[in-house]
Amino acid sequence: MDIPKEIQNISQKLADAGYKAYLVGGCTRDLLLGKAPNDWDIATDAKPEEIQGLFKDAFYENEFGTVGVKSGSEDPTLKVVEVTTFRKEGRYTDKRHPDEVVFAKTIEDDLSRRDFTINAIAIDLVESEEPIDPFGGRDDLSKKIIKAVGNPKERFGEDALRLMRAVRLSAQLGFQIEERTLEAIKKEVKSIGNIALERVRDEFSKLLMSDGAMDGVRVLQKTGLLDQIIPELSEGIGVEQNKHHIYDVFEHNVHSLEYAVGKNFPLDLRLASLLHDVGKVGTREWRNNPRGEKMKGGKKGDWTFYQHQYLGEKLSRDILNRLRYPKEVIKRVALLIREHMFVYDPEMVTEKGVRRLVRRVGEENVDALIKVREADRIGSGVPKAQPYRLRHLQAMIEKAKKEPVGVGQLKVDGNLLIKELKMEPGPRMGEILVILLEEVIDDPKRNTKKYLMDRAKELNALSDVQLDVFSKRAREAAKEEQKRLDDAIKEKYFVK
């Protein structure tokens, strides 16, 4: 096996001092699978203070016998190597942390406390590279199964986060969870409530970033874990949609996630793809079909989901806040969900409408919005992520990006208004700039210094009441354009 020199050096230094050194955990598993480890862990019989004595840059900031050893490597996976004293753990009263940590004498004792057999394999880094495998982990690697070490109920009782970790590993590795282990997860599922939500979030994010994310979400649902962490998603199971969809709401969401995974979208876009229709359950109503067309089951009518994107925005904020995601992630995901039902029919979309879309969502988000819509389309069962109409809209968006859609892109600014028109800074000036922007969005040719200065002078001569009337007219014009598009969505998709 290709063991980095940094790991060899640390191991040899431990051995020279009379201590044992074994590779353990995920790095051993990955090496046996022929994968490059994301981090490196060494287990030893040296005590924390003895490890620190050997390595001058080592630091010990926990109660679990793990010392961080700085290797000096430029490789981020090797910068800090965790060197941990053999240990065995007692009771876990809170199902999160051991009541006490007792150092063990042998590597076998250390492996016996680990979560799954594929993570309970050690490699002697000094004397022999033959794996130490007391629980059949190599056999389980070959069978591609996730199996708890010993009694699965006891393992999950020690640390309830292992419930999530089992599902995450199955998604990352493409493994099946062994039957006894799976049944134990189902029985212990409520104990995930004892775990800090930040830790649950981290496991969920790792699952979403894996190639098997769609199957992982399905396993979360099958075990009952999804009901514990995101019940809003589970509520979509069996909720039939309208004629534009071949899946129920839950399957539509996970198929949208599958597309996002296949396109290697970042985490926020995967979250948006998975949650984009989470508001449909709370907005579903039966719509009588005025044209008398027969729908599913011979009924006349179809399901509607009016305003589901706005409820979805609220629910996604609730979900991501609950899981302690960063504010910037929550803000972006909620925005993408709120705006994902944009119209892209050429007969409906106007250039100024596209400029308003870019202004509303932000130039930095508009490409991401297109990607979420692609995931939505494929999740509906259609064959093409980008039909001609969507490509046509993208061309219009690229053009709109070159035109002014924000106050900062106007040919005049507050400083110029103060200097040349002696205008007082404050809310009134801000209102004038917004009116000017709306006029330029309607017609980009107006974005000249002369036109805008002349217009600003006219507006500044108005009373506060008159200026407020102009401001309201500008806002109403933007609302009317959006209403026209929303009505088109409602008419075509029954999903305003």
Sequence and secondary structure as in RCSB ss.txt:
>XXXX:A:sequence
MDIPKEIQNISQKLADAGYKAYLVGGCTRDLLLGKAPNDWDIATDAKPEEIQGLFKDAFYENEFGTVGVKSGSED
PTLKVVEVTTFRKEGRYTDKRHPDEVVFAKTIEDDLSRRDFTINAIAIDLVESEEPIDPFGGRDDLSKKIIKAVG
NPKERFGEDALRLMRAVRLSAQLGFQIEERTLEAIKKEVKSIGNIALERVRDEFSKLLMSDGAMDGVRVLQKTGL
LDQIIPELSEGIGVEQNKHHIYDVFEHNVHSLEYAVGKNFPLDLRLASLLHDVGKVGTREWRNNPRGEKMKGGKK
GDWTFYQHQYLGEKLSRDILNRLRYPKEVIKRVALLIREHMFVYDPEMVTEKGVRRLVRRVGEENVDALIKVREA
DRIGSGVPKAQPYRLRHLQAMIEKAKKEPVGVGQLKVDGNLLIKELKMEPGPRMGEILVILLEEVIDDPKRNTKK
YLMDRAKELNALSDVQLDVFSKRAREAAKEEQKRLDDAIKEKYFVK
>XXXX:A:secstr
    HHHHHHHHHHHHTT   EE THHHHHHHTT   SS EEEESS HHHHHHH TT B  SSSSEEEEE   SS
TTTSEEEEEE EEE   TTSSS S EEE SSHHHHHHTSSBGGG  EEESSS  SEE TT HHHHHHHTEE BSS
 HHHHHHH THHHHHHHHHHHHHT EE HHHHHHHHHHGGGGGGS HHHHHHHHHHHHTSTTHHHHHHHHHHHTH
HHHH HHHHTTTT    TT SS HHHHHHHHHHHHHHTT  HHHHHHHHHTTTTSGGG EEE  TT  B GGG B
 EEE TTHHHHHHHHHHHHHHHTT  HHHHHHHHHHHHHTT    TTT  HHHHHHHHHHH HHHHHHHHHHHHH
HHHHTT S SS HHHHHHHHHHHHHHTS  SGGGSS  HHHHHHHH    SHHHHHHHHHHHHHHHH GGG SHH
HHHHHHHHHHTS HHHHHHHHHHHHHHHHHHHHHHHHHHHHHHS  
